[in-house]
Amino acid sequence: MTDLPEIHGFCPPRFNAVKDAFAANFVDAPEGLNELAARFSVVIDGEVVADLWAGSADTAGRTPFTDRTLVPVFSTGKAVMALMIARCVERGLLSYEDRVADHWPAFGAAGKDRLTVGQLMSHQSGLPGFSDGVEPAIWFDRQAVLDRLAAQTPLWEPGTASGYHPITIGYLAGELFRIVDGRTMGTALREDFAQAFDLDLWIGLPESEHERVAQLRKPAAAPDLGPIDAIKKAAFLDRGSAPGGRGSTEWRMAEIPSANLHGTAKDLARMMSIVATGGALDQTPVLSEATLAQATRERINGQDRVLPYVMSWAAGFTRNQGLNVFGPNPEAVGHYGWGGSMTFADPATGVSAAYVMTRQSPHLIGDPRALRLIEALYAAL
């Protein structure tokens, strides 16, 4: 047991069970994962209805975690990435049925010429990592990454199976976005959403904002990937499978849509309200129902080649079907990130929510602290 820090924010009596669950995660969390700092935010029908935070933003316990504290959410940012691609579809710049190579001819090399945008976004390209050794610093050379991936032979036949792309999907989707939009995804997120809707979300964090970033405590154990093979090694375990060698400042400033979004739980939940409300953000239409249906429908279902789960993938979103990690409704979609953060949207209830924390766990999907909060939320609806 640990002492419960002061809980900030607001939570109406209707959601007292959520506040109780949030507090319990600090003093009696599953698996001993007691929170150091965390935030949980809930949006219903586009309105923020509960927003709780507590703890210290630094591991020394000297700096309070506040409503302005930014947290790196790693793969949780893939949900935002999926929405940015959906905006391109909405604007007529892309179709999910387009072949990627029609927009990016170099990508069609080595048998990838028939891969569609929808297949790319649902982790079917066969490029979860590099097929041969690279140095971790390559990830800071965007063009080198793109050139290598475009030329690479897929690790399985594209379109025949999903295999989670932890980092590469951000470069691939980011380049497709840049080609059809003309801006980087990080720039477009800032101009079209962060500024327009007052969202504190960043893909590529300016150094002037780094002092607001919470410090994380890494997991005590590695995630369980199941039996290891060459595909899983390329995705997660090879020396060059993740960025390194340049320090946290350069990593935060890089634009890696799949891996280094920094933001707040409240604004992740607000962004995902686009899905929960049928395409609107702050009552402003962002996506049509037709585009939203295409973005969130199942693209592939089966045993993933990288994750140790049977996965139902939409166009960039994890679908809840079969996993039950985003509440009880199978049509909910979202994404988890390294260490336990998550965001999701449930069109059946109009609910979107997000959870961020500083003590990371080894769970790939379904961190027990997040599940406790989601269970309490649905019990209160």
C-alpha positions in Angstrom: 0.0 0.0 0.0 1.1 3.6 -0.7 -0.3 6.9 0.3 -3.1 8.3 -2.0 -2.0 11.7 -3.5 -4.5 14.5 -3.8 -6.8 13.9 -6.8 -7.5 16.9 -9.0 -10.0 17.6 -11.7 -13.7 17.0 -11.6 -15.9 14.0 -11.4 -19.7 14.3 -10.9 -21.4 11.9 -8.5 -22.7 9.8 -11.4 -19.1 8.7 -11.9 -18.0 8.2 -8.3 -17.1 4.6 -9.1 -14.6 5.9 -11.7 -13.0 8.2 -9.1 -12.8 5.3 -6.7 -11.1 3.1 -9.3 -8.7 5.9 -10.2 -7.8 6.3 -6.5 -7.4 2.5 -6.1 -4.9 2.4 -8.9 -2.6 4.6 -6.7 -2.8 2.5 -3.6 -3.8 -1.0 -4.6 -3.3 -1.5 -8.3 -3.3 -4.9 -9.9 0.1 -6.6 -10.1 1.6 -4.0 -7.8 1.5 -1.4 -10.6 0.6 1.4 -8.2 0.5 4.7 -10.0 3.1 7.4 -9.7 1.0 9.8 -11.8 -2.0 9.3 -14.1 -4.9 11.0 -15.8 -8.2 9.6 -17.0 -10.6 11.6 -19.0 -14.1 10.8 -20.3 -16.1 12.5 -23.1 -19.8 11.7 -23.8 -21.5 13.0 -26.9 -18.6 15.4 -27.4 -18.6 16.9 -23.8 -15.9 16.3 -21.2 -17.9 14.7 -18.3 -15.0 13.6 -16.1 -11.3 14.5 -15.9 -9.1 13.2 -13.1 -5.4 13.5 -12.5 -3.0 13.0 -9.6 0.7 12.3 -8.7 4.1 13.7 -9.6 5.3 14.5 -13.1 8.9 13.7 -12.1 10.2 10.4 -10.6 11.6 12.3 -7.6 8.2 13.4 -6.6 8.9 17.1 -6.6 6.9 18.4 -9.5 3.1 18.0 -9.4 1.3 16.4 -12.4 -1.1 19.1 -13.6 -3.7 19.5 -16.4 -0.8 20.9 -18.5 1.5 18.0 -18.1 2.2 16.2 -21.4 2.8 12.4 -21.5 4.4 10.5 -24.3 1.8 7.8 -25.2 3.8 5.8 -27.8 1.4 3.6 -29.9 -1.7 5.2 -28.4 -0.9 7.9 -30.9 -1.8 5.5 -33.7 -5.4 6.3 -33.1 -4.7 9.9 -34.0 -2.7 8.8 -37.0 -5.7 6.8 -38.2 -7.9 9.8 -37.9 -5.4 11.9 -39.9 -5.4 9.4 -42.7 -9.2 9.3 -42.5 -9.2 13.1 -43.0 -7.3 12.6 -46.2 -10.0 10.2 -47.4 -12.7 12.6 -46.3 -11.1 15.4 -48.4 -10.8 13.2 -51.5 -7.1 13.0 -51.4 -7.1 9.2 -50.8 -9.3 6.2 -50.9 -8.7 3.2 -48.7 -9.0 1.1 -51.8 -6.2 3.0 -53.6 -3.0 1.2 -54.2 -0.3 2.8 -52.1 2.1 2.6 -55.1 -0.3 4.8 -57.2 0.6 7.7 -54.9 4.1 6.5 -54.0 5.5 4.6 -56.9 8.8 3.6 -55.2 6.8 1.7 -52.6 5.6 -0.8 -55.2 9.0 -2.5 -55.4 9.5 -6.2 -54.3 5.9 -7.3 -54.6 4.2 -4.5 -52.8 2.6 -2.9 -55.9 -1.0 -4.2 -55.1 -1.1 -3.3 -51.5 -4.0 -0.9 -50.7 -4.1 2.0 -48.3 -6.6 0.1 -46.2 -4.3 -2.9 -46.1 -1.3 -0.7 -45.2 -3.2 0.9 -42.3 -4.2 -2.5 -41.0 -0.7 -3.8 -40.7 -0.8 -6.1 -43.7 2.2 -4.8 -45.7 4.7 -7.2 -44.3 7.1 -4.4 -43.1 6.9 -4.5 -39.3 10.7 -3.8 -39.1 13.9 -4.0 -41.1 14.7 -7.4 -42.6 18.4 -6.9 -41.9 20.5 -5.2 -39.3 20.3 -1.4 -38.9 21.6 1.0 -36.3 19.0 2.6 -34.0 19.9 6.1 -35.2 18.5 5.3 -38.7 15.0 6.3 -37.3 16.2 9.9 -37.1 16.9 9.9 -40.8 13.3 9.8 -42.2 14.3 9.5 -45.8 16.7 6.7 -45.1 13.9 4.8 -43.4 11.5 5.4 -46.2 14.0 4.4 -48.9 14.8 1.2 -47.1 11.2 0.2 -46.4 10.1 1.0 -50.0 12.8 -1.2 -51.4 12.4 -4.0 -48.9 10.9 -7.4 -49.7 8.0 -8.0 -47.3 8.4 -10.5 -44.5 5.2 -12.2 -45.6 2.9 -11.9 -48.7 1.2 -8.5 -48.4 -2.5 -8.7 -47.8 -2.6 -12.2 -46.5 -2.1 -11.6 -42.8 -1.7 -8.8 -40.2 1.5 -8.3 -38.3 1.7 -5.3 -36.0 4.1 -2.6 -37.3 5.2 -0.9 -34.0 7.1 2.0 -35.6 7.3 1.5 -39.3 3.6 2.2 -39.9 4.1 5.8 -38.7 6.8 6.4 -41.4 4.7 4.7 -44.1 1.4 6.4 -43.2 3.2 9.7 -42.6 4.8 9.6 -46.0 1.5 8.8 -47.7 0.0 11.7 -45.9 2.8 14.0 -46.9 2.5 13.0 -50.6 -1.2 13.7 -50.8 -1.6 16.6 -48.4 1.7 18.4 -48.9 2.3 18.8 -45.2 3.8 16.5 -42.6 1.3 14.8 -40.4 2.6 16.6 -37.4 2.2 20.0 -39.0 -1.4 19.1 -40.1 -2.3 17.9 -36.7 -1.1 21.2 -35.2 -2.8 23.4 -37.9 -6.1 21.5 -38.4 -6.8 20.2 -34.9 -4.5 21.5 -32.2 -4.9 25.1 -33.1 -8.4 24.9 -34.5 -9.9 23.0 -31.5 -7.4 23.8 -28.7 -6.1 20.3 -28.5 -2.8 19.8 -26.6 -1.6 17.0 -28.9 1.8 16.9 -30.7 3.5 14.7 -33.2 6.9 16.3 -33.1 7.2 18.3 -29.8 9.0 21.7 -30.0 11.8 22.0 -27.5 10.0 24.9 -25.9 7.3 22.4 -24.6 9.7 19.7 -23.3 9.7 21.1 -19.7 6.0 20.0 -19.5 6.7 16.3 -20.3 6.3 13.8 -17.5 9.1 11.4 -16.6 8.3 7.7 -17.1 9.4 4.7 -15.1 10.0 1.9 -17.6 8.4 -1.6 -17.2 10.1 -4.0 -14.8 9.7 -6.8 -17.4 9.6 -7.2 -21.1 6.2 -7.8 -22.8 5.2 -11.4 -23.7 5.3 -11.8 -27.4 4.8 -15.5 -27.4 7.1 -17.8 -29.5 9.8 -15.7 -31.1 10.6 -15.8 -34.8 12.3 -13.6 -37.4 9.2 -11.4 -37.9 8.8 -10.6 -34.2 12.6 -10.0 -33.9 12.4 -7.4 -36.7 9.4 -5.7 -35.1 10.5 -5.6 -31.5 13.8 -7.3 -30.6 16.5 -6.5 -33.1 19.0 -3.8 -32.0 17.7 -1.4 -34.6 14.0 -2.1 -34.1 13.4 1.1 -32.2 14.9 4.6 -32.3 18.0 5.2 -30.1 21.3 6.9 -29.8 20.2 10.5 -30.1 18.7 11.2 -26.7 15.2 12.2 -25.5 15.3 15.7 -26.9 15.8 14.7 -30.5 13.3 11.8 -30.1 10.6 14.1 -28.8 11.2 16.6 -31.7 11.1 14.0 -34.4 7.8 13.3 -36.1 7.0 9.6 -35.6 3.2 9.4 -35.8 3.2 5.7 -34.6 5.4 6.1 -31.6 6.0 9.6 -30.1 2.8 11.5 -29.8 2.8 13.7 -26.7 -0.5 14.9 -25.2 -3.0 15.0 -22.5 -5.7 12.4 -21.7 -8.4 15.0 -22.0 -7.5 16.0 -25.6 -6.9 12.4 -26.7 -10.5 11.6 -25.5 -11.7 14.8 -27.3 -10.0 13.8 -30.5 -11.5 10.3 -30.3 -15.0 11.8 -29.8 -14.9 12.2 -33.6 -15.5 8.5 -33.8 -17.9 8.3 -30.8 -20.2 11.1 -32.1 -20.4 10.1 -35.8 -17.8 12.3 -37.1 -17.9 15.6 -35.2 -15.5 17.4 -32.9 -16.9 20.2 -30.7 -20.1 19.9 -32.9 -18.0 20.7 -36.0 -18.3 18.0 -38.7 -14.8 16.4 -39.3 -15.6 13.1 -41.0 -18.8 11.9 -42.8 -20.5 8.8 -41.6 -19.4 7.1 -44.8 -15.7 7.9 -44.2 -16.0 6.9 -40.5 -17.5 3.6 -41.4 -14.6 2.9 -43.8 -12.0 3.9 -41.2 -13.4 1.7 -38.5 -14.7 -1.4 -40.3 -12.8 -4.6 -40.0 -10.1 -4.9 -42.6 -8.6 -8.2 -41.4 -9.2 -10.7 -38.5 -6.9 -13.5 -37.4 -3.8 -14.4 -35.5 -1.4 -11.5 -35.8 2.1 -12.3 -37.0 3.7 -10.0 -34.4 1.3 -9.7 -31.4 0.3 -12.8 -29.5 -3.4 -12.2 -30.1 -6.1 -12.8 -32.6 -6.6 -9.2 -33.9 -9.4 -7.4 -35.7 -7.8 -4.5 -37.4 -9.5 -1.4 -38.8 -7.7 1.2 -40.9 -5.2 2.1 -38.1 -7.5 1.3 -35.1 -7.5 -1.7 -32.9 -11.1 -3.1 -33.0 -12.5 -4.3 -29.7 -14.0 -7.4 -31.2 -12.6 -10.4 -29.5 -10.3 -8.5 -27.2 -12.8 -6.8 -24.9 -10.3 -4.1 -23.8 -12.4 -1.1 -24.7 -15.6 -2.0 -22.8 -18.4 -4.4 -23.7 -19.2 -3.2 -27.2 -17.4 -5.0 -30.0 -17.6 -2.1 -32.4 -15.5 0.2 -30.1 -12.1 1.1 -31.5 -9.0 2.6 -30.1 -5.3 1.8 -29.4 -3.0 1.0 -26.5 0.5 2.2 -26.1 3.8 0.9 -24.7 3.5 0.9 -20.9 -0.3 1.0 -20.6 -1.7 4.3 -22.0 -4.8 4.0 -24.2 -7.6 5.8 -25.9 -10.9 4.5 -27.4 -14.2 5.5 -28.8 -17.6 3.6 -28.5 -20.2 4.9 -31.0 -22.9 2.7 -29.3 -22.7 4.9 -26.2 -21.2 8.1 -27.5 -18.3 7.6 -25.1 -14.6 8.3 -25.8 -11.9 8.1 -23.1 -8.2 8.2 -22.6 -5.8 7.1 -19.9 -2.2 8.1 -19.5 0.3 7.2 -16.8 3.9 7.5 -15.8 4.6 4.0 -14.4 4.8 1.7 -17.4 3.7 -1.9 -17.3 4.7 -4.8 -19.7 1.2 -5.3 -21.0 0.9 -4.9 -24.8 -2.9 -4.5 -24.7 -5.3 -4.2 -21.8 -3.3 -2.8 -19.0 -5.2 -3.8 -15.8 -5.3 -0.3 -14.5 -7.0 0.9 -17.6 -9.4 -2.0 -17.6 -10.4 -1.2 -14.0 -11.2 2.4 -15.1 -13.1 1.3 -18.2 -15.1 -1.2 -16.2 -16.1 1.4 -13.6 -17.0 3.8 -16.4 -19.4 1.4 -18.0 -20.9 0.5 -14.7 -21.8 4.1 -14.3 -23.4 4.6 -17.7 
